[in-house]
Amino acid sequence: IPIIQNRQDYYMSHGVSDIKYLDGDLEVSRIDGLNLAGETYDFLWMSLSETRSHLVALETDFDSDEYLAGGLQGTRALYDPAGHIQALQGLVPEYTDERALHRVRNHLEKAHFSIFGLDWARKASARNDTFSYSFNLNVVVDHFVSALLALNRKWRCHEKRILQQIDELSLGPHNASARVNSVLLFKDADRDLVVNSDHVKQLFAELSSLAMDVFPDLELPAFPT
């Protein structure tokens, strides 16, 4: 992966001078934003050797990020004469029960702790300053998404497609993607932070119940009400 200056020089040598951003770090790759013919595009640089090592490590490292595996599964190569994309897709490991159980337990336990922080932020927002609440809310919902995907043995994709990915899951709380969206955007009743936090807790209560049905030996603390 060339350094920023070398990549910038490469783009400019091909007539691209309108660069939106450089060096977004995504696992073992770098992502740049370019403006071409009035449209903004992402350009991804990837280290093949590091990518292969990362995919192999996923078989035993259950806490590592899953974006690369999830992104590869949803990638359609338009031009790849050397077959690099197909070869990497073949290295994406099976999402095992062991990995699913570990990640479900891990994220639900972390969410249990984070929800206390969400309640604290809600009570501290009496002056209509909801920054702290929104920050904690995103952390909590991220744990929900990670646990939900793991329960369905699905590699996590990029955030741009998370709600679409949730919609395609067979196991999860009813209407989960719309409920998550309502909570995050403070829509309708969720504008009330008390209602908002109650809806978050209900999502986790339903997800925990499903998780314990799938994994009978899984013990989870009850989420606060």
Buried (B, 14 or more C-beta within 10 A) or exposed (E): BEEEEEBBEEBEEEEBEEBEEBEEEBBBBBBBBBEEEEEEEBBEBBBEEBBBEBBEEBEEEBEEBBBBBBBBEEBEEEEEEEEEBEEBBEBBBEBEEEBBBBBBBBBBBBBBEBBEBBBEBBEEBEEEEBEBBEEBBEBBBBBBBBBBBBBBBBBBBBEEBBBEBBEEBEBBBEEBBEBBBBBBEBEEEBEEBEBBBBBBBBBBBBBBEBBBEBBEEBEBEEBEE
